[in-house]
């Protein structure tokens, strides 16, 4: 994952998607890659809910963010 993206907050990441610098899928993949990188050390992810994370649930309050 790009080092700059790693330290960009959610508002900054949303701006990158809005202006077309990165696609939502690329951002999701970058997050998944980061989780795979650090979870074996931190053991902080209880459940990997990757299927279905590609888009918002119908009626989700924040379009572009998965909600469970």
Backbone atoms as SQL, in Angstrom:
CREATE TABLE atoms (id INTEGER PRIMARY KEY, chain TEXT, resi INTEGER, resn TEXT, atom TEXT, x REAL, y REAL, z REAL);
INSERT INTO atoms VALUES
  (1, 'A', 1, 'UNK', 'N', 0.851, -1.175, 0.000),
  (2, 'A', 1, 'UNK', 'CA', 0.000, 0.000, 0.000),
  (3, 'A', 1, 'UNK', 'C', 0.893, 1.233, 0.000),
  (4, 'A', 2, 'UNK', 'N', 0.446, 2.236, -0.707),
  (5, 'A', 2, 'UNK', 'CA', 1.176, 3.491, -0.766),
  (6, 'A', 2, 'UNK', 'C', 1.314, 4.076, 0.639),
  (7, 'A', 3, 'UNK', 'N', 2.517, 4.468, 0.983),
  (8, 'A', 3, 'UNK', 'CA', 2.794, 4.981, 2.339),
  (9, 'A', 3, 'UNK', 'C', 1.942, 6.203, 2.666),
  (10, 'A', 4, 'UNK', 'N', 1.726, 7.089, 1.708),
  (11, 'A', 4, 'UNK', 'CA', 0.910, 8.282, 1.965),
  (12, 'A', 4, 'UNK', 'C', -0.539, 7.897, 2.276),
  (13, 'A', 5, 'UNK', 'N', -1.080, 6.954, 1.520),
  (14, 'A', 5, 'UNK', 'CA', -2.457, 6.517, 1.752),
  (15, 'A', 5, 'UNK', 'C', -2.603, 5.883, 3.129),
  (16, 'A', 6, 'UNK', 'N', -1.570, 5.200, 3.571),
  (17, 'A', 6, 'UNK', 'CA', -1.591, 4.546, 4.885),
  (18, 'A', 6, 'UNK', 'C', -1.877, 5.537, 6.009),
  (19, 'A', 7, 'UNK', 'N', -1.407, 6.755, 5.878),
  (20, 'A', 7, 'UNK', 'CA', -1.548, 7.755, 6.944),
  (21, 'A', 7, 'UNK', 'C', -2.622, 8.796, 6.650),
  (22, 'A', 8, 'UNK', 'N', -3.396, 8.595, 5.603),
  (23, 'A', 8, 'UNK', 'CA', -4.470, 9.522, 5.246),
  (24, 'A', 8, 'UNK', 'C', -5.730, 9.140, 6.006),
  (25, 'A', 9, 'UNK', 'N', -6.364, 10.134, 6.644),
  (26, 'A', 9, 'UNK', 'CA', -7.582, 9.836, 7.403),
  (27, 'A', 9, 'UNK', 'C', -8.753, 9.576, 6.460),
  (28, 'A', 10, 'UNK', 'N', -9.885, 9.193, 7.035),
  (29, 'A', 10, 'UNK', 'CA', -11.052, 8.814, 6.233),
  (30, 'A', 10, 'UNK', 'C', -11.554, 9.968, 5.373),
  (31, 'A', 11, 'UNK', 'N', -11.495, 11.187, 5.889),
  (32, 'A', 11, 'UNK', 'CA', -11.938, 12.341, 5.112),
  (33, 'A', 11, 'UNK', 'C', -11.020, 12.529, 3.905),
  (34, 'A', 12, 'UNK', 'N', -9.735, 12.402, 4.124),
  (35, 'A', 12, 'UNK', 'CA', -8.781, 12.513, 3.033),
  (36, 'A', 12, 'UNK', 'C', -8.935, 11.401, 2.019),
  (37, 'A', 13, 'UNK', 'N', -9.202, 10.185, 2.485),
  (38, 'A', 13, 'UNK', 'CA', -9.412, 9.061, 1.580),
  (39, 'A', 13, 'UNK', 'C', -10.670, 9.283, 0.747),
  (40, 'A', 14, 'UNK', 'N', -11.720, 9.799, 1.382),
  (41, 'A', 14, 'UNK', 'CA', -12.957, 10.090, 0.645),
  (42, 'A', 14, 'UNK', 'C', -12.697, 11.142, -0.432),
  (43, 'A', 15, 'UNK', 'N', -11.877, 12.125, -0.135),
  (44, 'A', 15, 'UNK', 'CA', -11.541, 13.156, -1.114),
  (45, 'A', 15, 'UNK', 'C', -10.771, 12.553, -2.287),
  (46, 'A', 16, 'UNK', 'N', -9.861, 11.628, -2.003),
  (47, 'A', 16, 'UNK', 'CA', -9.117, 10.963, -3.074),
  (48, 'A', 16, 'UNK', 'C', -10.053, 10.196, -4.005),
  (49, 'A', 17, 'UNK', 'N', -11.060, 9.562, -3.428),
  (50, 'A', 17, 'UNK', 'CA', -12.048, 8.841, -4.238),
  (51, 'A', 17, 'UNK', 'C', -12.886, 9.846, -5.023),
  (52, 'A', 18, 'UNK', 'N', -13.330, 10.912, -4.366),
  (53, 'A', 18, 'UNK', 'CA', -14.182, 11.913, -5.016),
  (54, 'A', 18, 'UNK', 'C', -13.498, 12.547, -6.220),
  (55, 'A', 19, 'UNK', 'N', -12.210, 12.852, -6.083),
  (56, 'A', 19, 'UNK', 'CA', -11.517, 13.530, -7.181),
  (57, 'A', 19, 'UNK', 'C', -10.945, 12.545, -8.208),
  (58, 'A', 20, 'UNK', 'N', -11.112, 11.242, -7.969),
  (59, 'A', 20, 'UNK', 'CA', -10.702, 10.243, -8.945),
  (60, 'A', 20, 'UNK', 'C', -9.245, 9.813, -8.851),
  (61, 'A', 21, 'UNK', 'N', -8.553, 10.220, -7.785),
  (62, 'A', 21, 'UNK', 'CA', -7.153, 9.819, -7.621),
  (63, 'A', 21, 'UNK', 'C', -7.028, 8.332, -7.323),
  (64, 'A', 22, 'UNK', 'N', -8.075, 7.753, -6.749),
  (65, 'A', 22, 'UNK', 'CA', -8.105, 6.330, -6.425),
  (66, 'A', 22, 'UNK', 'C', -9.557, 5.878, -6.531),
  (67, 'A', 23, 'UNK', 'N', -9.759, 4.645, -6.950),
  (68, 'A', 23, 'UNK', 'CA', -11.131, 4.135, -7.044),
  (69, 'A', 23, 'UNK', 'C', -11.549, 3.554, -5.695),
  (70, 'A', 24, 'UNK', 'N', -12.848, 3.456, -5.452),
  (71, 'A', 24, 'UNK', 'CA', -13.296, 2.824, -4.209),
  (72, 'A', 24, 'UNK', 'C', -12.750, 1.404, -4.051),
  (73, 'A', 25, 'UNK', 'N', -12.679, 0.659, -5.150),
  (74, 'A', 25, 'UNK', 'CA', -12.147, -0.705, -5.098),
  (75, 'A', 25, 'UNK', 'C', -10.676, -0.733, -4.715),
  (76, 'A', 26, 'UNK', 'N', -9.906, 0.211, -5.249),
  (77, 'A', 26, 'UNK', 'CA', -8.484, 0.293, -4.896),
  (78, 'A', 26, 'UNK', 'C', -8.313, 0.644, -3.422),
  (79, 'A', 27, 'UNK', 'N', -9.164, 1.536, -2.919),
  (80, 'A', 27, 'UNK', 'CA', -9.097, 1.904, -1.510),
  (81, 'A', 27, 'UNK', 'C', -9.448, 0.711, -0.624),
  (82, 'A', 28, 'UNK', 'N', -10.480, -0.025, -1.026),
  (83, 'A', 28, 'UNK', 'CA', -10.866, -1.221, -0.277),
  (84, 'A', 28, 'UNK', 'C', -9.746, -2.251, -0.292),
  (85, 'A', 29, 'UNK', 'N', -9.134, -2.473, -1.446),
  (86, 'A', 29, 'UNK', 'CA', -8.020, -3.418, -1.536),
  (87, 'A', 29, 'UNK', 'C', -6.843, -2.985, -0.672),
  (88, 'A', 30, 'UNK', 'N', -6.572, -1.676, -0.643),
  (89, 'A', 30, 'UNK', 'CA', -5.474, -1.165, 0.181),
  (90, 'A', 30, 'UNK', 'C', -5.747, -1.424, 1.660),
  (91, 'A', 31, 'UNK', 'N', -6.984, -1.225, 2.079),
  (92, 'A', 31, 'UNK', 'CA', -7.347, -1.505, 3.470),
  (93, 'A', 31, 'UNK', 'C', -7.221, -2.976, 3.805),
  (94, 'A', 32, 'UNK', 'N', -7.673, -3.824, 2.895),
  (95, 'A', 32, 'UNK', 'CA', -7.550, -5.269, 3.111),
  (96, 'A', 32, 'UNK', 'C', -6.080, -5.686, 3.198),
  (97, 'A', 33, 'UNK', 'N', -5.261, -5.107, 2.323),
  (98, 'A', 33, 'UNK', 'CA', -3.828, -5.426, 2.355),
  (99, 'A', 33, 'UNK', 'C', -3.218, -5.021, 3.693),
  (100, 'A', 34, 'UNK', 'N', -3.616, -3.853, 4.194),
  (101, 'A', 34, 'UNK', 'CA', -3.083, -3.376, 5.476),
  (102, 'A', 34, 'UNK', 'C', -3.521, -4.302, 6.610),
  (103, 'A', 35, 'UNK', 'N', -4.756, -4.734, 6.582),
  (104, 'A', 35, 'UNK', 'CA', -5.244, -5.655, 7.607),
  (105, 'A', 35, 'UNK', 'C', -4.442, -6.949, 7.568),
  (106, 'A', 36, 'UNK', 'N', -4.227, -7.486, 6.364),
  (107, 'A', 36, 'UNK', 'CA', -3.452, -8.727, 6.238),
  (108, 'A', 36, 'UNK', 'C', -2.021, -8.549, 6.737),
  (109, 'A', 37, 'UNK', 'N', -1.500, -7.344, 6.595),
  (110, 'A', 37, 'UNK', 'CA', -0.134, -7.054, 7.017),
  (111, 'A', 37, 'UNK', 'C', -0.005, -6.977, 8.540),
  (112, 'A', 38, 'UNK', 'N', -0.946, -6.310, 9.200),
  (113, 'A', 38, 'UNK', 'CA', -0.764, -6.064, 10.644),
  (114, 'A', 38, 'UNK', 'C', -1.528, -7.017, 11.551),
  (115, 'A', 39, 'UNK', 'N', -2.582, -7.652, 11.051),
  (116, 'A', 39, 'UNK', 'CA', -3.373, -8.513, 11.938),
  (117, 'A', 39, 'UNK', 'C', -2.595, -9.693, 12.507),
  (118, 'A', 40, 'UNK', 'N', -1.689, -10.317, 11.762),
  (119, 'A', 40, 'UNK', 'CA', -0.940, -11.422, 12.373),
  (120, 'A', 40, 'UNK', 'C', -0.112, -10.981, 13.586),
  (121, 'A', 41, 'UNK', 'N', 0.222, -9.712, 13.649),
  (122, 'A', 41, 'UNK', 'CA', 0.997, -9.191, 14.782),
  (123, 'A', 41, 'UNK', 'C', 0.071, -8.723, 15.903),
  (124, 'A', 42, 'UNK', 'N', -0.981, -7.968, 15.534),
  (125, 'A', 42, 'UNK', 'CA', -1.852, -7.364, 16.539),
  (126, 'A', 42, 'UNK', 'C', -3.027, -8.243, 16.962),
  (127, 'A', 43, 'UNK', 'N', -3.438, -9.155, 16.095),
  (128, 'A', 43, 'UNK', 'CA', -4.619, -9.997, 16.358),
  (129, 'A', 43, 'UNK', 'C', -5.819, -9.130, 16.748),
  (130, 'A', 44, 'UNK', 'N', -6.076, -8.113, 15.917),
  (131, 'A', 44, 'UNK', 'CA', -7.114, -7.141, 16.248),
  (132, 'A', 44, 'UNK', 'C', -8.408, -7.330, 15.454),
  (133, 'A', 45, 'UNK', 'N', -8.395, -8.172, 14.448),
  (134, 'A', 45, 'UNK', 'CA', -9.583, -8.389, 13.633),
  (135, 'A', 45, 'UNK', 'C', -10.267, -9.665, 14.103),
  (136, 'A', 46, 'UNK', 'N', -11.497, -9.530, 14.557),
  (137, 'A', 46, 'UNK', 'CA', -12.231, -10.670, 15.083),
  (138, 'A', 46, 'UNK', 'C', -12.805, -11.507, 13.950),
  (139, 'A', 47, 'UNK', 'N', -13.357, -10.849, 12.945),
  (140, 'A', 47, 'UNK', 'CA', -13.958, -11.559, 11.816),
  (141, 'A', 47, 'UNK', 'C', -13.667, -10.788, 10.542),
  (142, 'A', 48, 'UNK', 'N', -13.200, -11.484, 9.536),
  (143, 'A', 48, 'UNK', 'CA', -12.964, -10.877, 8.232),
  (144, 'A', 48, 'UNK', 'C', -14.250, -10.998, 7.428),
  (145, 'A', 49, 'UNK', 'N', -14.923, -9.894, 7.237),
  (146, 'A', 49, 'UNK', 'CA', -16.195, -9.893, 6.520),
  (147, 'A', 49, 'UNK', 'C', -15.990, -9.358, 5.110),
  (148, 'A', 50, 'UNK', 'N', -15.031, -9.920, 4.407),
  (149, 'A', 50, 'UNK', 'CA', -14.700, -9.406, 3.086),
  (150, 'A', 50, 'UNK', 'C', -15.824, -9.530, 2.070),
  (151, 'A', 51, 'UNK', 'N', -16.498, -10.661, 1.936),
  (152, 'A', 51, 'UNK', 'CA', -17.595, -10.690, 0.963),
  (153, 'A', 51, 'UNK', 'C', -18.674, -9.688, 1.355),
  (154, 'A', 52, 'UNK', 'N', -19.079, -8.882, 0.409),
  (155, 'A', 52, 'UNK', 'CA', -20.115, -7.897, 0.686),
  (156, 'A', 52, 'UNK', 'C', -19.576, -6.530, 1.036),
  (157, 'A', 53, 'UNK', 'N', -18.271, -6.402, 1.215),
  (158, 'A', 53, 'UNK', 'CA', -17.700, -5.098, 1.559),
  (159, 'A', 53, 'UNK', 'C', -17.548, -4.215, 0.334),
  (160, 'A', 54, 'UNK', 'N', -17.856, -4.741, -0.837),
  (161, 'A', 54, 'UNK', 'CA', -17.644, -3.991, -2.069),
  (162, 'A', 54, 'UNK', 'C', -18.632, -2.859, -2.261),
  (163, 'A', 55, 'UNK', 'N', -19.696, -2.829, -1.521),
  (164, 'A', 55, 'UNK', 'CA', -20.667, -1.752, -1.712),
  (165, 'A', 55, 'UNK', 'C', -21.547, -1.591, -0.495),
  (166, 'A', 56, 'UNK', 'N', -22.266, -0.493, -0.452),
  (167, 'A', 56, 'UNK', 'CA', -23.123, -0.249, 0.711),
  (168, 'A', 56, 'UNK', 'C', -24.358, -1.147, 0.689),
  (169, 'A', 57, 'UNK', 'N', -24.868, -1.413, 1.841),
  (170, 'A', 57, 'UNK', 'CA', -26.128, -2.145, 1.945),
  (171, 'A', 57, 'UNK', 'C', -27.244, -1.231, 1.454),
  (172, 'A', 58, 'UNK', 'N', -28.310, -1.783, 0.913),
  (173, 'A', 58, 'UNK', 'CA', -29.428, -0.939, 0.480),
  (174, 'A', 58, 'UNK', 'C', -29.922, -0.078, 1.634),
  (175, 'A', 59, 'UNK', 'N', -30.050, 1.204, 1.387),
  (176, 'A', 59, 'UNK', 'CA', -30.515, 2.121, 2.423),
  (177, 'A', 59, 'UNK', 'C', -29.466, 2.490, 3.435),
  (178, 'A', 60, 'UNK', 'N', -28.197, 2.183, 3.151),
  (179, 'A', 60, 'UNK', 'CA', -27.124, 2.501, 4.100),
  (180, 'A', 60, 'UNK', 'C', -27.041, 4.011, 4.316),
  (181, 'A', 61, 'UNK', 'N', -26.777, 4.430, 5.551),
  (182, 'A', 61, 'UNK', 'CA', -26.747, 5.872, 5.831),
  (183, 'A', 61, 'UNK', 'C', -25.548, 6.588, 5.209),
  (184, 'A', 62, 'UNK', 'N', -24.465, 5.874, 4.914),
  (185, 'A', 62, 'UNK', 'CA', -23.262, 6.479, 4.353),
  (186, 'A', 62, 'UNK', 'C', -22.902, 5.753, 3.067),
  (187, 'A', 63, 'UNK', 'N', -23.376, 6.229, 1.924),
  (188, 'A', 63, 'UNK', 'CA', -23.059, 5.565, 0.663),
  (189, 'A', 63, 'UNK', 'C', -21.547, 5.411, 0.481),
  (190, 'A', 64, 'UNK', 'N', -21.141, 4.232, 0.066),
  (191, 'A', 64, 'UNK', 'CA', -19.731, 3.961, -0.135),
  (192, 'A', 64, 'UNK', 'C', -19.073, 3.299, 1.041),
  (193, 'A', 65, 'UNK', 'N', -19.762, 3.226, 2.163),
  (194, 'A', 65, 'UNK', 'CA', -19.224, 2.555, 3.347),
  (195, 'A', 65, 'UNK', 'C', -20.097, 1.357, 3.644),
  (196, 'A', 66, 'UNK', 'N', -19.487, 0.181, 3.801),
  (197, 'A', 66, 'UNK', 'CA', -20.297, -0.988, 4.131),
  (198, 'A', 66, 'UNK', 'C', -20.898, -0.841, 5.520),
  (199, 'A', 67, 'UNK', 'N', -22.070, -1.363, 5.692),
  (200, 'A', 67, 'UNK', 'CA', -22.683, -1.376, 7.031),
  (201, 'A', 67, 'UNK', 'C', -23.204, -2.779, 7.287),
  (202, 'A', 68, 'UNK', 'N', -22.994, -3.253, 8.467),
  (203, 'A', 68, 'UNK', 'CA', -23.371, -4.621, 8.805),
  (204, 'A', 68, 'UNK', 'C', -24.491, -4.645, 9.766);
